[in-house]
Amino acid sequence: MNMQLVFGIIAAVIVFYTIINAAGKANHPLKKAIGSTFSGIAALAAVNIISPLTGVTVPISVITVLAAVIGGIPGVTLILSLNEFF
């Protein structure tokens, strides 16, 4: 098995577990999920807006938008770290 695939699966499991754990402990899980969705989209937009200053770019595709929507800020962080290492 490819090491890149293994690290990607491990990172996805950790992010998924963190999201499920945080949603389960929230008093208002729907409100928390909506807030996480908007913060993920805002973080992805912020990364692309300041890309001329930082030199870090994230290509906008269905996968990156879904990761930002589902994962929120940790999802965008995962995208950035995977983009940097691979």
Buried (B, 14 or more C-beta within 10 A) or exposed (E): EEEEEEBBEEBBEEBEEEBEEBEEEEEEEEEBBEEBBEBBBBBBEEBBEEEEEEEEEBEEEEEBBEBBBBBBBBBBBBBBEBBEEE
